[in-house]
């Protein structure tokens, strides 16, 4: 059985060296779909649920929304992106360092791993960068 909960958050990033407009600092209102798979709970207050949607919301907000929302997300291995982040940090603005290029594909993997480490039985993360473009990671 699977359940899915949808979230949204706003962030900025850039893809230094990209051959298009995404080389510039820009932002997105991301839509995030988290799908969890497990058997149904038998008995008790949560009988018949994979998990309580409220519990799922709490974990996703803590592990993903809180660090990513309204942050400049950057590739910590990239010198130019790191310089911009350092400037923003100096102004007490929110940044989030990842150890990968900040594509929707890589970010969906990052989010999947964070949720797995938090103990969630996540089976897929779908990250919409625009209303018509998304990346989905279903784990290995």
Contact map, one row per residue, 1 for C-alpha under 8 A:
11100000000000000000000000000000000011110000000001000000000000000000000000000000000000000000000000000000000000000000000000000000000000000000
11110000000000000000000000000000001111000000000001000000000000000000000000000000000000000000000000000000000000000000000000000000000000000000
11111000000000000000000000000000001110000000000001000000000000000000000000000000000000000000000000000000000000000000000000000000000000000000
01111100000000000000000000000000111100000000000000000000000000000000000000000000000000000000000000000000000000000000000000000000000000000000
00111110000000000000000000000000111000000000000000001001100000000000000000000000000000000000000000000000000000000000000000000000000000000000
00011111000000000000000000000011110000000000000000000000000000000000000000000000000000000000000000000000000000000000000000000000000000000000
00001111100000000000000000000011100000000000000000000000000000000000000000000000000000000000000000000000000000000000000000000000000000000000
00000111110000000000000000001111000000000000000000000000000000001000000000000000000000000000000000000000000000000000000000000000000000000000
00000011111000000000000000001110000000000000000000000000000000001001110000000000000000000000000000000000000000000000000000000000000000000000
00000001111100000000000000111100000000000000000000000000000000000001111000000000000000000000000000000000000000000000000000000000000000000000
00000000111110000000000000111100000000000000000000000000000000000001111110000000000000000000000000000000000000000000000000000000000000000000
00000000011111000000000011110000000000000000000000000000000000000000011110000000000000000000000000000000000000000000000000000000000000000000
00000000001111100000000011100000000000000000000000000000000000000000000111000000000000000000000000000100000000000000000000000000000000000000
00000000000111110000011111000000000000000000000000000000000000000000000001000000100000000000000000000100000000000000000000000000000000000000
00000000000011111100011110000000000000000000000000000000000000000000000000000000000000000000000000001110000000000000000000000000000000000000
00000000000001111100011100000000000000000000000000000000000000000000000000000101100000000000000000000000000000000000000000000000000000000000
00000000000000111110001000000000000000000000000000000000000000000000000000000000000000000000000000000000000000000000000000000000000000000000
00000000000000111111111000000000000000000000000000000000000000000000000000000000000000000000000000000000000000000000000000000000000000000000
00000000000000001111111000000000000000000000000000000000000000000000000000000000000000000000000000000000000000000000000000000000000000000000
00000000000000000111111000000000000000000000000000000000000000000000000000000000000000000000000000000000000000000000000000000000000000000000
00000000000000000111111100000000000000000000000000000000000000000000000000000000000000000000000000000000000000000000000000000000000000000000
00000000000001110111111111000000000000000000000000000000000000000000000000000000000000000000000000000000000000000000000000000000000000000000
00000000000001111111111110000000000000000000000000000000000000000000000000000000000000000000000000000000000000000000000000000000000000000000
00000000000001110000111111000000000000000000000000000000000000000000000000000000000000000000000000000000000000000000000000000000000000000000
00000000000111100000011111100000000000000000000000000000000000000000000000000000000000000000000000000000000000000000000000000000000000000000
00000000000111000000010111110000000000000000000000000000000000000000000000000000000000000000000000000000000000000000000000000000000000000000
00000000011110000000000011111000000000000000000000000000000000000000000000000000000000000000000000000000000000000000000000000000000000000000
00000000011100000000000001111100000000000000000000000000000000000000000000000000000000000000000000000000000000000000000000000000110000000000
00000001111000000000000000111110000000000000000000000000000000000000000000000000000000000000000000000000000000000000000000000000110000000000
00000001111000000000000000011111000000000000000000000000000000000000000000000000000000000000000000000000000000000000000000000011110000000000
00000111100000000000000000001111100000000000000000000000000000000000000000000000000000000000000000000000000000000000000000000011110000000000
00000111000000000000000000000111110000000000000000000000000000000000000000000000000000000000000000000000000000000000000000001111000000000000
00011110000000000000000000000011111000000000000000000000000000000000000000000000000000000000000000000000000000000000000000001110000000000000
00011100000000000000000000000001111100000000000000000000000000000000000000000000000000000000000000000000000000000000000001011100000000000000
01111000000000000000000000000000111110000000000000000000000000000000000000000000000000000000000000000000000000000000000001111000000000000000
01110000000000000000000000000000011111000000000001000000000000000000000000000000000000000000000000000000000000000000000111110000000000000000
11100000000000000000000000000000001111100000000001000000000000000000000000000000000000000000000000000000000000000000000011100000000000000000
11000000000000000000000000000000000111110000000001000000000000000000000000000000000000000000000000000000000000000000000010000000000000000000
10000000000000000000000000000000000011111000000001000000000000000000000000000000000000000000000000000000000000000000000000000000000000000000
10000000000000000000000000000000000001111100001111100000000000000000000000000000000000000000000000000000000000000000000000000000000000000000
00000000000000000000000000000000000000111110011111100000000000000000000000000000000000000000000000000000000000000000000000000000000000000000
00000000000000000000000000000000000000011111011100000000000000000000000000000000000000000000000000000000000000000000000000000000000000000000
00000000000000000000000000000000000000001111111100000000000000000000000000000000000000000000000000000000000000000000000000000000000000000000
00000000000000000000000000000000000000000111111000000000000000000000000000000000000000000000000000000000000000000000000000000000000000000000
00000000000000000000000000000000000000000011111000000000000000000000000000000000000000000000000000000000000000000000000000000000000000000000
00000000000000000000000000000000000000001111111110110000000000000000000000000000000000000000000000000000000000000000000000000000000000000000
00000000000000000000000000000000000000011111111110000000000000000000000000000000000000000000000000000000000000000000000000000000000000000000
00000000000000000000000000000000000000011110011111000000000000000000000000000000000000000000000000000000000000000000000000000000000000000000
00000000000000000000000000000000000000011000011111110000000000000000000000000000000000000000000000000000000000000000000000000000000000000000
11100000000000000000000000000000000111111000000111110000000000000000000000000000000000000000000000000000000000000000000000000000000000000000
00000000000000000000000000000000000000011000010011111011000000000000000000000000000000000000000000000000000000000000000000000000000000000000
00000000000000000000000000000000000000000000010011111111000000000000000000000000000000000000000000000000000000000000000000000000000000000000
00001000000000000000000000000000000000000000000000111111100000000000000000000000000000000000000000000000000000000000000000000000000000000000
00000000000000000000000000000000000000000000000000011111110000000000000000000000000000000000000000000000000000000000000000000000000000000000
00000000000000000000000000000000000000000000000000111111111000000000000000000000000000000000000000000000000000000000000000000000000000000000
00001000000000000000000000000000000000000000000000111111111100000000000000000000000000000000000000000000000000000000000000000000000000000000
00001000000000000000000000000000000000000000000000001111111110000000000000000000000000000000000000000000000000000000000000000000000000000000
00000000000000000000000000000000000000000000000000000111111111000000000000000000000000000000000000000000000000000000000000000000000000000000
00000000000000000000000000000000000000000000000000000011111111100000000000000000000000000000000000000000000000000010010100000000000000000000
00000000000000000000000000000000000000000000000000000001111111111000000000000000000000000000000000000000000000000010000000000000000000000000
00000000000000000000000000000000000000000000000000000000111111111100000000000000000000000000000000000000000000000000000000000000000000000000
00000000000000000000000000000000000000000000000000000000011111111110000000000000000000000000000000000000000000000000000000000000000000000000
00000000000000000000000000000000000000000000000000000000001111111110000000000000000000000000000000000000000000000110010000000000000000000000
00000000000000000000000000000000000000000000000000000000000111111111000000000000000000000000000000000000000000100110000000000000000000000000
00000001100000000000000000000000000000000000000000000000000111111111100000000000000000000000000000000000000000000000000000000000000000000000
00000000000000000000000000000000000000000000000000000000000011111111100000000000000000000000000000000000000000000000000000000000000000000000
00000000000000000000000000000000000000000000000000000000000001111111101000000000000000000000000100000000000000000000000000000000000000000000
00000000111000000000000000000000000000000000000000000000000000011111111010000000000000000000000100000000000000000000000000000000000000000000
00000000111000000000000000000000000000000000000000000000000000001111111000000000000000000000000000000000000000000000000000000000000000000000
00000000111100000000000000000000000000000000000000000000000000000001111100000000000000000000010000000000000000000000000000000000000000000000
00000000011100000000000000000000000000000000000000000000000000000011111110000000000000000000111100000000000000000000000000000000000000000000
00000000001110000000000000000000000000000000000000000000000000000000011111000000000010000000011100000000000000000000000000000000000000000000
00000000001110000000000000000000000000000000000000000000000000000001001111100000000000000000001111000100000000000000000000000000000000000000
00000000000011000000000000000000000000000000000000000000000000000000000111110000110010000000001111001100000000000000000000000000000000000000
00000000000000000000000000000000000000000000000000000000000000000000000011111100110000000000000011111100000000000000000000000000000000000000
00000000000000000000000000000000000000000000000000000000000000000000000001111110110000000000000011110000000000000000000000000000000000000000
00000000000000000000000000000000000000000000000000000000000000000000000000111110010000000000000000110000000000000000000000000000000000000000
00000000000000010000000000000000000000000000000000000000000000000000000000111111110000000000000000000000000000000000000000000000000000000000
00000000000000000000000000000000000000000000000000000000000000000000000000011111111000000000000000000000000000000000000000000000000000000000
00000000000000010000000000000000000000000000000000000000000000000000000000000111111100000000000000000000000000000000000000000000000000000000
00000000000001010000000000000000000000000000000000000000000000000000000001110111111110000000000000000000000000000000000000000000000000000000
00000000000000000000000000000000000000000000000000000000000000000000000001111111111111000000000000000000000000000000000000000000000000000000
00000000000000000000000000000000000000000000000000000000000000000000000000000011111111100000000000000000000000000000000000000000000000000000
00000000000000000000000000000000000000000000000000000000000000000000000000000001111111110000000000000000000000000000000000000000000000000000
00000000000000000000000000000000000000000000000000000000000000000000000101000000111111111000001000000000000000000000000000000000000000000000
00000000000000000000000000000000000000000000000000000000000000000000000000000000011111111100000000000000000000000000000000000000000000000000
00000000000000000000000000000000000000000000000000000000000000000000000000000000001111111110000000000000000000000000000000000000000000000000
00000000000000000000000000000000000000000000000000000000000000000000000000000000000111111111111000000000000000000000000000000000000000000000
00000000000000000000000000000000000000000000000000000000000000000000000000000000000011111111111000000000000000000000000000000000000000000000
00000000000000000000000000000000000000000000000000000000000000000000000000000000000001111111100000000000000000000000000000000000000000000000
00000000000000000000000000000000000000000000000000000000000000000000000000000000000000111111100000000000000000000000000000000000000000000000
00000000000000000000000000000000000000000000000000000000000000000000000000000000000000011111110000000000000000000000000000000000000000000000
00000000000000000000000000000000000000000000000000000000000000000000001000000000000000011111111000000000000000000000000000000000000000000000
00000000000000000000000000000000000000000000000000000000000000000000011100000000000000011001111100000000000000000000000000000000000000000000
00000000000000000000000000000000000000000000000000000000000000000000001111000000000010011000111110000000000000000000000000000000000000000000
00000000000000000000000000000000000000000000000000000000000000000011001111000000000000000000011111000000000000000000000000000000000000000000
00000000000000000000000000000000000000000000000000000000000000000000000011110000000000000000001111100000000000000000000000000000000000000000
00000000000000000000000000000000000000000000000000000000000000000000000011110000000000000000000111111100000000000000000000000000000000000000
00000000000000000000000000000000000000000000000000000000000000000000000000111000000000000000000011111000000000000000000000000000000000000000
00000000000000000000000000000000000000000000000000000000000000000000000000111000000000000000000001111100010000000000000000000000000000000000
00000000000000100000000000000000000000000000000000000000000000000000000001100000000000000000000001111110010000000000000000000000000000000000
00000000000011100000000000000000000000000000000000000000000000000000000011100000000000000000000001011111011000000000000000000000000000000000
00000000000000100000000000000000000000000000000000000000000000000000000000000000000000000000000000001111111000000000000000000000000000000000
00000000000000000000000000000000000000000000000000000000000000000000000000000000000000000000000000000111111100000000000000000011100001100000
00000000000000000000000000000000000000000000000000000000000000000000000000000000000000000000000000000011111110000000000000000010000000111000
00000000000000000000000000000000000000000000000000000000000000000000000000000000000000000000000000011111111111000000000000000000000000000000
00000000000000000000000000000000000000000000000000000000000000000000000000000000000000000000000000000111111111100000000000000010000000000000
00000000000000000000000000000000000000000000000000000000000000000000000000000000000000000000000000000001111111110000000000001110000000111000
00000000000000000000000000000000000000000000000000000000000000000000000000000000000000000000000000000000111111111000000000001000000000001010
00000000000000000000000000000000000000000000000000000000000000000000000000000000000000000000000000000000011111111100000000000000000000000000
00000000000000000000000000000000000000000000000000000000000000010000000000000000000000000000000000000000001111111110000000001000000000000000
00000000000000000000000000000000000000000000000000000000000000000000000000000000000000000000000000000000000111111111000001011000000000001010
00000000000000000000000000000000000000000000000000000000000000000000000000000000000000000000000000000000000011111111100000000000000000000000
00000000000000000000000000000000000000000000000000000000000000110000000000000000000000000000000000000000000001111111110000000000000000000000
00000000000000000000000000000000000000000000000000000000001100110000000000000000000000000000000000000000000000111111111111000000000000000000
00000000000000000000000000000000000000000000000000000000000000000000000000000000000000000000000000000000000000011111111111000000000000000000
00000000000000000000000000000000000000000000000000000000000000000000000000000000000000000000000000000000000000001111111100000000000000000000
00000000000000000000000000000000000000000000000000000000001000100000000000000000000000000000000000000000000000000111111100000000000000000000
00000000000000000000000000000000000000000000000000000000000000000000000000000000000000000000000000000000000000000011111110000000000000000000
00000000000000000000000000000000000100000000000000000000001000000000000000000000000000000000000000000000000000000011111111000000000000000000
00000000000000000000000000000000000111000000000000000000000000000000000000000000000000000000000000000000000000000011001111100000000000000000
00000000000000000000000000000000011110000000000000000000000000000000000000000000000000000000000000000000000000010011000111111000000000000000
00000000000000000000000000000000001110000000000000000000000000000000000000000000000000000000000000000000000000000000000011111000000000000110
00000000000000000000000000000000011100000000000000000000000000000000000000000000000000000000000000000000000000010000000001111100000000011110
00000000000000000000000000000001111000000000000000000000000000000000000000000000000000000000000000000000000110110000000001111110000000011100
00000000000000000000000000000001110000000000000000000000000000000000000000000000000000000000000000000000000100000000000000011111000001111000
00000000000000000000000000000111100000000000000000000000000000000000000000000000000000000000000000000001101100000000000000001111100001110000
00000000000000000000000000000111000000000000000000000000000000000000000000000000000000000000000000000001000000000000000000000111111111100000
00000000000000000000000000011110000000000000000000000000000000000000000000000000000000000000000000000001000000000000000000000011111111000000
00000000000000000000000000011110000000000000000000000000000000000000000000000000000000000000000000000000000000000000000000000001111111000000
00000000000000000000000000000000000000000000000000000000000000000000000000000000000000000000000000000000000000000000000000000001111110000000
00000000000000000000000000000000000000000000000000000000000000000000000000000000000000000000000000000000000000000000000000000001111111000000
00000000000000000000000000000000000000000000000000000000000000000000000000000000000000000000000000000000000000000000000000000001111111100000
00000000000000000000000000000000000000000000000000000000000000000000000000000000000000000000000000000001000000000000000000000111110111110000
00000000000000000000000000000000000000000000000000000000000000000000000000000000000000000000000000000001100100000000000000000111000011111000
00000000000000000000000000000000000000000000000000000000000000000000000000000000000000000000000000000000100100000000000000011110000001111100
00000000000000000000000000000000000000000000000000000000000000000000000000000000000000000000000000000000100110010000000000011100000000111110
00000000000000000000000000000000000000000000000000000000000000000000000000000000000000000000000000000000000000000000000000111000000000011111
00000000000000000000000000000000000000000000000000000000000000000000000000000000000000000000000000000000000010010000000000110000000000001111
00000000000000000000000000000000000000000000000000000000000000000000000000000000000000000000000000000000000000000000000000000000000000000111
